[in-house]
């Protein structure tokens, strides 16, 4: 082998070694960048989750029991203002005014037992129908509940409203309060809710007329519909959960 | 450790990214008229998620960002350069991270699951794994060529 070809071979080997070193360097740099990007991505996702977690359930308001209500209703189907399996054979219809303290008491004392058992079992569904009798703010409040219902959060809205109910017809149920309730209820699209709620006032008036037609004079008023009833039949407001269960059983 | 050939990884990325474009395009079209994607088995999750405030960022449907992300990943699959490997990894990392966040939002905030969003999140997770494997296995071996 001549001296020249040996020199050429050494040169080729040096170039190859330089190229390998350069590739290794580039690779190390890429891996460092990739690790940095991954670290950054994890940090950003965690920050987003923490920020959204702390602003959840109306955290920017002073509402009470939002988390409790949302947890209680989680997983139960809601279609408009109907809570429970749409195919449930028995329907309990509550005619109520959101500003009415007796309606609050009925919903908080009587309904949880029914929701926990008959509603979750798919035997009963519960519908909220507005029957506005208290004051001027009952109409927009009822419509706001229906607009929340259009986004699958109607019962969350009703129960959070009740949990934070003020003194009857004292003017507390203003737009700010209603929006706080909607946010606390988990209404996803607040802009849409806000834009739609006045349209639901006609429906509030219609259910109020329905209640009057059924002969109701106060709130809450109840009616039941099932295989053993002749359409929607008014029932007495029960004294106990057991009494309400009996009325629902009789309708099956 | 032995890795699949880069050509196979590129083909897999292209295939999954194309599926992702299909899913994201369907969601974007379904929501464009104020509607929502159709969930299977009568679930209302898709409607609830589509109507939530999280479905739009700065007034733009997030499915549109999804289409752009998948399209970039598809483009990266056609080149065997470090730029394509690293760029693909970054896009997939961003998409995967955002999918994790959105899945958290669906479960804990909106309390509804949109099956199409889950499908997109699964595709983005697969793409992230493929792009990360590609970068780890072939990152630094600079060569410009079209995928075979």
Interface residues (C-beta under 8 A of the other chain):
Chain A: X23 X24 X26 X27 X28 X30 X31 X33 X34 X37 X38 X41 X42 X44 X45 X48 X49 X52 X53 X56 X70 X74 X75 X77 X79 X151 X152 X186 X188 X189 X190 X191 X192
Chain B: X44 X47 X48 X49 X51 X52 X53 X54 X55 X82 X85 X86 X89 X90 X93 X94 X96 X97 X98 X100 X101 X104 X105 X108 X109 X110 X111 X112 X132 X135 X136 X139 X140 X141 X142
